[in-house]
Amino acid sequence: MIHFTDDTLYWVAKPTVHTESAENAWNGRRLHSETTAALESAVERLYFWHGILVPAFVVVRPDWITLKHIADEENAEVRRILIERFGAERYVVELGATREQADDYGELYRVARPDDSDLVMVRVINSTPEPDGTSKVYWLRVPPTIESAREAVAWTFGIERAHDYAPVAET
């Protein structure tokens, strides 16, 4: 963009923009890059992870993320991304979570947090194997009132009572 005044020429270079498709975005796209700034201009580089503005290191150096970064982050969405990039399993292990319960539906882990509600996560294994025969492991955050893995998995499907969760088949 070029703009002239009587005594000044203003020039702004066209920014580089990286996006991804997103059904829930207003235009079907949102800012995102897994390796570089999602919005880069001559003035500034902004880093986005699936539409959320994050510090640069979260994208380009996720190995720099620490438990302190996660604990100090006030924005819940950015904190969620920090945990995702840090690794949910690593996060739970390094926090010192204890396995409270296990059943055929998964394993329930809890971390007591003195100034906050407990962090409770359920570890589940995908019932559908990947093409290479392995099965993905997922860590899902659930409310601190959850007391069993079955109750946690039921909650993720919007089922309030654990005994009401009884799938006939898993796909």
C-alpha positions in Angstrom: 0.0 0.0 0.0 1.3 3.4 -0.9 -0.1 6.7 0.3 1.2 10.2 -0.6 0.7 13.4 1.4 2.2 16.8 0.5 5.5 16.0 2.2 5.4 12.3 3.1 5.2 8.9 1.3 3.8 6.1 3.4 4.5 2.6 2.2 3.2 -0.6 3.9 4.4 -3.9 2.5 1.8 -6.6 1.9 1.9 -9.0 4.9 2.4 -12.8 4.6 -0.6 -14.6 6.0 -0.8 -18.4 6.9 -4.3 -19.8 7.6 -6.0 -23.1 7.9 -9.5 -24.2 7.1 -11.9 -24.0 10.0 -15.6 -24.6 9.9 -16.3 -22.5 13.0 -14.4 -19.5 11.7 -16.5 -16.6 10.3 -14.9 -16.9 6.8 -14.0 -20.6 6.9 -10.3 -19.8 7.7 -8.3 -18.9 10.7 -4.8 -17.8 11.3 -2.4 -20.7 12.0 1.1 -21.9 11.3 2.9 -24.8 12.9 6.4 -23.5 12.0 6.5 -19.8 11.6 4.5 -16.6 12.2 1.0 -16.8 10.9 0.9 -13.1 10.2 4.2 -11.5 9.1 4.8 -7.9 8.0 7.7 -5.5 7.8 6.6 -4.3 11.2 5.6 -7.3 13.2 5.4 -11.1 13.3 2.4 -12.6 15.1 2.1 -16.3 16.0 -1.3 -18.1 16.0 -2.1 -21.7 16.9 -5.5 -22.6 15.4 -6.7 -19.0 15.6 -5.3 -18.2 19.0 -2.6 -15.6 19.4 0.4 -17.2 21.3 3.9 -16.2 22.2 6.4 -17.0 19.4 8.2 -19.8 21.3 5.0 -21.8 21.5 5.1 -22.2 17.8 8.8 -22.2 16.9 10.4 -23.6 20.1 7.7 -25.7 22.0 10.6 -27.4 23.8 11.1 -24.2 25.7 7.7 -24.5 27.4 7.9 -25.2 31.1 5.5 -26.0 33.9 6.0 -22.4 35.1 4.9 -21.0 31.7 1.8 -23.1 31.9 1.1 -22.2 35.6 1.6 -18.5 35.0 -0.6 -18.2 31.9 -3.8 -16.4 32.7 -5.6 -17.0 29.4 -7.3 -20.4 29.5 -7.1 -20.9 25.8 -3.4 -20.1 25.6 -2.8 -22.4 28.7 -4.6 -25.2 26.9 -2.4 -24.7 23.9 0.7 -24.7 26.1 -0.3 -28.0 27.6 -1.0 -29.4 24.1 2.4 -28.4 22.8 4.1 -29.5 26.1 2.4 -32.8 25.8 -0.6 -33.8 28.0 1.0 -37.0 29.3 4.3 -35.2 30.1 2.4 -32.5 31.8 0.4 -34.9 34.0 3.6 -36.9 34.9 5.7 -33.8 35.6 3.0 -32.3 37.8 3.1 -35.4 39.9 -0.4 -36.6 39.2 -1.5 -39.7 41.0 -3.5 -42.5 39.3 -6.7 -42.5 41.3 -8.7 -45.2 39.6 -8.7 -47.5 36.5 -11.3 -49.6 34.8 -12.1 -50.9 31.3 -12.7 -47.3 30.1 -9.4 -45.8 31.0 -7.3 -44.4 33.9 -8.2 -41.4 36.0 -5.4 -39.1 37.2 -5.6 -36.2 39.7 -3.3 -33.3 40.7 -4.2 -31.4 43.8 -3.7 -27.6 43.3 -3.7 -25.6 46.5 -5.0 -22.3 45.1 -7.3 -23.8 42.4 -9.6 -26.8 41.8 -7.9 -30.2 41.2 -6.7 -31.0 37.7 -8.4 -34.3 36.7 -7.7 -36.1 33.5 -8.7 -39.4 32.0 -6.2 -41.4 29.9 -8.0 -43.3 27.2 -6.9 -45.5 24.3 -8.6 -45.1 20.9 -10.5 -48.3 20.1 -9.8 -47.9 16.4 -6.2 -48.8 15.5 -4.2 -46.6 13.3 -3.1 -47.9 9.8 0.2 -49.1 11.3 -1.7 -51.1 14.0 -0.9 -48.7 16.9 -3.6 -47.1 19.0 -3.6 -43.4 19.9 -3.6 -42.4 23.6 -5.6 -39.4 24.6 -5.6 -37.4 27.8 -8.9 -35.6 28.3 -9.5 -33.0 31.0 -12.7 -33.6 33.1 -14.4 -31.8 36.0 -12.7 -32.3 39.4 -15.9 -33.9 40.7 -15.4 -37.0 38.5 -14.5 -40.1 40.5 -14.0 -42.9 37.9 -12.6 -43.3 34.4 -16.0 -44.6 33.2 -17.7 -41.5 34.6 -15.1 -39.3 32.9 -15.6 -40.9 29.5 -19.4 -40.7 29.9 -19.0 -37.0 30.8 -17.0 -36.4 27.5 -20.1 -37.7 25.6 -22.5 -35.6 27.6 -23.8 -38.4 29.7 -24.2 -37.4 33.4 -24.4 -40.8 35.1 -21.6 -43.3 34.6 -23.9 -46.3 34.7 -25.8 -44.8 31.7 -22.7 -45.1 29.6 -22.6 -48.6 28.1 -21.6 -48.5 24.4 -22.6 -51.6 22.4 -19.7 -51.1 20.0 -16.8 -48.7 19.7 -15.6 -47.4 16.3 
